[in-house]
Amino acid sequence: MAVNNENMSAPIHEWLRKNVTGGRDVPDDYPLIETGLLTSLQVLELVLFLENRFGVSIDDEEVSEEHFWSIRAIAELVAGKTA
């Protein structure tokens, strides 16, 4: 099965609910870092989750507000690595 934004956003939503939001869901375009929802430590934990869950390697340069702006941006980053 090809990995795309749609089938990878669900695990990201689940991770955020479990580890960040206390069960609350956030929209795909919600600004995660700008609003302070994600801390720098949580971004690193999310990177580890993404690497393990999707079998990708995320470079240090890619760990940026641009790539972790929203669930949609994260899904696009990972989808680009699995294509």
N, CA and C atoms as an extended XYZ file, in Angstrom:
249
Properties=species:S:1:pos:R:3:atomname:S:1:resname:S:1:resid:I:1 pbc="F F F"
N         0.846       -1.186        0.000 N   MET     1
C         0.000        0.000        0.000 CA  MET     1
C         0.886        1.242        0.000 C   MET     1
N         0.624        2.157       -0.870 N   ALA     2
C         1.367        3.406       -0.928 CA  ALA     2
C         0.985        4.278        0.266 C   ALA     2
N         1.992        4.931        0.815 N   VAL     3
C         1.740        5.832        1.930 CA  VAL     3
C         1.490        7.217        1.365 C   VAL     3
N         0.375        7.834        1.746 N   ASN     4
C         0.083        9.187        1.304 CA  ASN     4
C        -0.382       10.013        2.490 C   ASN     4
N        -0.638       11.278        2.237 N   ASN     5
C        -1.019       12.190        3.319 CA  ASN     5
C        -2.238       11.699        4.079 C   ASN     5
N        -3.215       11.148        3.373 N   GLU     6
C        -4.452       10.722        4.025 CA  GLU     6
C        -4.232        9.580        4.990 C   GLU     6
N        -3.541        8.525        4.537 N   ASN     7
C        -3.416        7.371        5.420 CA  ASN     7
C        -2.284        7.520        6.430 C   ASN     7
N        -1.540        8.613        6.398 N   MET     8
C        -0.546        8.827        7.434 CA  MET     8
C        -0.970        9.890        8.431 C   MET     8
N        -1.956       10.713        8.117 N   SER     9
C        -2.363       11.738        9.083 CA  SER     9
C        -3.079       11.118       10.287 C   SER     9
N        -3.746        9.996       10.111 N   ALA    10
C        -4.454        9.359       11.232 CA  ALA    10
C        -3.496        8.968       12.365 C   ALA    10
N        -2.361        8.311       12.076 N   PRO    11
C        -1.435        7.996       13.173 CA  PRO    11
C        -0.840        9.248       13.827 C   PRO    11
N        -0.654       10.307       13.060 N   ILE    12
C        -0.137       11.560       13.628 CA  ILE    12
C        -1.178       12.162       14.566 C   ILE    12
N        -2.432       12.175       14.128 N   HIS    13
C        -3.519       12.643       14.999 CA  HIS    13
C        -3.547       11.824       16.292 C   HIS    13
N        -3.454       10.520       16.163 N   GLU    14
C        -3.498        9.637       17.328 CA  GLU    14
C        -2.336        9.920       18.275 C   GLU    14
N        -1.128       10.098       17.716 N   TRP    15
C         0.039       10.393       18.552 CA  TRP    15
C        -0.157       11.710       19.308 C   TRP    15
N        -0.652       12.736       18.610 N   LEU    16
C        -0.883       14.027       19.260 CA  LEU    16
C        -1.915       13.913       20.381 C   LEU    16
N        -3.008       13.191       20.124 N   ARG    17
C        -4.043       13.012       21.158 CA  ARG    17
C        -3.473       12.297       22.379 C   ARG    17
N        -2.664       11.302       22.145 N   LYS    18
C        -2.120       10.491       23.233 CA  LYS    18
C        -1.008       11.215       24.002 C   LYS    18
N        -0.178       11.974       23.302 N   ASN    19
C         1.033       12.512       23.908 CA  ASN    19
C         1.039       14.019       24.152 C   ASN    19
N         0.094       14.736       23.544 N   VAL    20
C         0.173       16.200       23.611 CA  VAL    20
C        -1.125       16.851       24.075 C   VAL    20
N        -2.238       16.487       23.485 N   THR    21
C        -3.473       17.259       23.680 CA  THR    21
C        -4.416       16.696       24.732 C   THR    21
N        -4.062       15.605       25.363 N   GLY    22
C        -4.950       15.024       26.361 CA  GLY    22
C        -6.250       14.503       25.780 C   GLY    22
N        -6.178       13.953       24.561 N   GLY    23
C        -7.351       13.365       23.927 CA  GLY    23
C        -8.088       14.282       22.972 C   GLY    23
N        -7.736       15.551       22.944 N   ARG    24
C        -8.396       16.507       22.045 CA  ARG    24
C        -7.774       16.415       20.658 C   ARG    24
N        -8.621       16.400       19.630 N   ASP    25
C        -8.130       16.378       18.254 CA  ASP    25
C        -7.901       17.800       17.769 C   ASP    25
N        -6.994       17.951       16.827 N   VAL    26
C        -6.739       19.260       16.215 CA  VAL    26
C        -6.880       19.127       14.700 C   VAL    26
N        -7.296       20.195       14.026 N   PRO    27
C        -7.437       20.151       12.570 CA  PRO    27
C        -6.088       19.947       11.878 C   PRO    27
N        -6.125       19.430       10.662 N   ASP    28
C        -4.907       19.175        9.894 CA  ASP    28
C        -4.054       20.425        9.680 C   ASP    28
N        -4.673       21.597        9.614 N   ASP    29
C        -3.932       22.829        9.354 CA  ASP    29
C        -3.697       23.680       10.604 C   ASP    29
N        -3.925       23.127       11.774 N   TYR    30
C        -3.721       23.871       13.023 CA  TYR    30
C        -2.221       24.123       13.221 C   TYR    30
N        -1.816       25.361       13.515 N   PRO    31
C        -0.388       25.680       13.682 CA  PRO    31
C         0.155       25.132       15.003 C   PRO    31
N         0.813       24.000       14.940 N   LEU    32
C         1.234       23.263       16.124 CA  LEU    32
C         2.316       23.978       16.937 C   LEU    32
N         3.300       24.534       16.265 N   ILE    33
C         4.419       25.173       16.962 CA  ILE    33
C         4.091       26.625       17.293 C   ILE    33
N         3.530       27.340       16.338 N   GLU    34
C         3.226       28.757       16.533 CA  GLU    34
C         2.321       28.981       17.742 C   GLU    34
N         1.386       28.078       17.965 N   THR    35
C         0.447       28.219       19.085 CA  THR    35
C         1.019       27.677       20.395 C   THR    35
N         2.180       27.051       20.325 N   GLY    36
C         2.781       26.484       21.522 CA  GLY    36
C         2.256       25.111       21.882 C   GLY    36
N         1.458       24.517       21.004 N   LEU    37
C         0.931       23.176       21.284 CA  LEU    37
C         2.066       22.158       21.384 C   LEU    37
N         3.020       22.243       20.450 N   LEU    38
C         4.175       21.348       20.465 CA  LEU    38
C         5.390       22.073       21.022 C   LEU    38
N         6.037       21.478       22.013 N   THR    39
C         7.301       22.009       22.519 CA  THR    39
C         8.445       21.416       21.706 C   THR    39
N         9.638       21.926       21.891 N   SER    40
C        10.787       21.397       21.153 CA  SER    40
C        11.046       19.930       21.523 C   SER    40
N        10.863       19.578       22.775 N   LEU    41
C        11.037       18.186       23.183 CA  LEU    41
C         9.987       17.289       22.527 C   LEU    41
N         8.750       17.755       22.453 N   GLN    42
C         7.698       16.969       21.816 CA  GLN    42
C         7.951       16.812       20.316 C   GLN    42
N         8.534       17.815       19.683 N   VAL    43
C         8.881       17.687       18.264 CA  VAL    43
C         9.880       16.553       18.091 C   VAL    43
N        10.883       16.487       18.958 N   LEU    44
C        11.869       15.402       18.861 CA  LEU    44
C        11.229       14.040       19.114 C   LEU    44
N        10.313       13.965       20.070 N   GLU    45
C         9.594       12.708       20.319 CA  GLU    45
C         8.743       12.325       19.114 C   GLU    45
N         8.135       13.322       18.484 N   LEU    46
C         7.334       13.069       17.287 CA  LEU    46
C         8.212       12.576       16.143 C   LEU    46
N         9.401       13.145       15.992 N   VAL    47
C        10.337       12.685       14.956 CA  VAL    47
C        10.654       11.204       15.163 C   VAL    47
N        10.941       10.808       16.386 N   LEU    48
C        11.227        9.400       16.666 CA  LEU    48
C        10.028        8.512       16.330 C   LEU    48
N         8.837        8.973       16.688 N   PHE    49
C         7.620        8.228       16.354 CA  PHE    49
C         7.493        8.066       14.837 C   PHE    49
N         7.664        9.156       14.096 N   LEU    50
C         7.518        9.112       12.635 CA  LEU    50
C         8.539        8.179       12.005 C   LEU    50
N         9.784        8.251       12.483 N   GLU    51
C        10.824        7.391       11.926 CA  GLU    51
C        10.505        5.920       12.180 C   GLU    51
N        10.034        5.611       13.378 N   ASN    52
C         9.696        4.218       13.708 CA  ASN    52
C         8.431        3.750       12.997 C   ASN    52
N         7.423        4.590       12.974 N   ARG    53
C         6.115        4.205       12.415 CA  ARG    53
C         6.152        4.055       10.897 C   ARG    53
N         6.867        4.972       10.217 N   PHE    54
C         6.845        4.995        8.751 CA  PHE    54
C         8.150        4.516        8.122 C   PHE    54
N         9.153        4.184        8.931 N   GLY    55
C        10.409        3.676        8.391 CA  GLY    55
C        11.173        4.700        7.579 C   GLY    55
N        11.128        5.950        7.999 N   VAL    56
C        11.834        7.021        7.293 CA  VAL    56
C        12.924        7.581        8.198 C   VAL    56
N        13.818        8.348        7.603 N   SER    57
C        14.842        9.053        8.356 CA  SER    57
C        14.627       10.545        8.136 C   SER    57
N        14.454       11.279        9.213 N   ILE    58
C        14.239       12.722        9.129 CA  ILE    58
C        15.530       13.404        9.550 C   ILE    58
N        16.120       14.156        8.621 N   ASP    59
C        17.383       14.834        8.869 CA  ASP    59
C        17.198       16.005        9.824 C   ASP    59
N        18.281       16.350       10.517 N   ASP    60
C        18.239       17.473       11.459 CA  ASP    60
C        17.725       18.753       10.802 C   ASP    60
N        18.134       19.006        9.550 N   GLU    61
C        17.722       20.215        8.843 CA  GLU    61
C        16.221       20.241        8.579 C   GLU    61
N        15.609       19.074        8.559 N   GLU    62
C        14.171       18.985        8.295 CA  GLU    62
C        13.326       19.191        9.553 C   GLU    62
N        13.963       19.156       10.697 N   VAL    63
C        13.245       19.385       11.953 CA  VAL    63
C        13.135       20.898       12.134 C   VAL    63
N        12.129       21.455       11.463 N   SER    64
C        11.955       22.910       11.441 CA  SER    64
C        10.472       23.246       11.546 C   SER    64
N        10.213       24.496       11.862 N   GLU    65
C         8.820       24.938       11.951 CA  GLU    65
C         8.108       24.761       10.611 C   GLU    65
N         8.826       24.922        9.525 N   GLU    66
C         8.231       24.748        8.191 CA  GLU    66
C         7.658       23.340        8.016 C   GLU    66
N         8.426       22.327        8.410 N   HIS    67
C         7.993       20.940        8.223 CA  HIS    67
C         7.067       20.435        9.325 C   HIS    67
N         7.086       21.099       10.483 N   PHE    68
C         6.256       20.658       11.603 CA  PHE    68
C         5.205       21.701       11.962 C   PHE    68
N         4.873       22.541       11.000 N   TRP    69
C         3.882       23.602       11.170 CA  TRP    69
C         2.519       23.036       11.547 C   TRP    69
N         2.133       21.972       10.860 N   SER    70
C         0.796       21.401       11.034 CA  SER    70
C         0.849       19.905       10.740 C   SER    70
N        -0.228       19.229       11.032 N   ILE    71
C        -0.316       17.806       10.704 CA  ILE    71
C        -0.163       17.609        9.199 C   ILE    71
N        -0.770       18.482        8.424 N   ARG    72
C        -0.658       18.381        6.968 CA  ARG    72
C         0.795       18.511        6.509 C   ARG    72
N         1.531       19.466        7.085 N   ALA    73
C         2.942       19.658        6.708 CA  ALA    73
C         3.778       18.442        7.087 C   ALA    73
N         3.515       17.872        8.259 N   ILE    74
C         4.235       16.683        8.704 CA  ILE    74
C         3.941       15.513        7.768 C   ILE    74
N         2.683       15.329        7.420 N   ALA    75
C         2.280       14.249        6.515 CA  ALA    75
C         2.935       14.423        5.152 C   ALA    75
N         3.027       15.645        4.658 N   GLU    76
C         3.683       15.888        3.362 CA  GLU    76
C         5.167       15.564        3.423 C   GLU    76
N         5.817       15.932        4.532 N   LEU    77
C         7.233       15.603        4.700 CA  LEU    77
C         7.450       14.093        4.648 C   LEU    77
N         6.671       13.367        5.413 N   VAL    78
C         6.838       11.913        5.470 CA  VAL    78
C         6.443       11.263        4.154 C   VAL    78
N         5.369       11.746        3.534 N   ALA    79
C         4.951       11.178        2.243 CA  ALA    79
C         6.049       11.357        1.195 C   ALA    79
N         6.726       12.502        1.224 N   GLY    80
C         7.819       12.733        0.285 CA  GLY    80
C         8.976       11.775        0.494 C   GLY    80
N         9.155       11.320        1.707 N   LYS    81
C        10.245       10.388        2.006 CA  LYS    81
C         9.895        8.939        1.699 C   LYS    81
N         8.617        8.649        1.591 N   THR    82
C         8.198        7.276        1.321 CA  THR    82
C         7.854        7.048       -0.143 C   THR    82
N         7.868        8.126       -0.924 N   ALA    83
C         7.497        8.025       -2.349 CA  ALA    83
C         8.542        7.275       -3.145 C   ALA    83
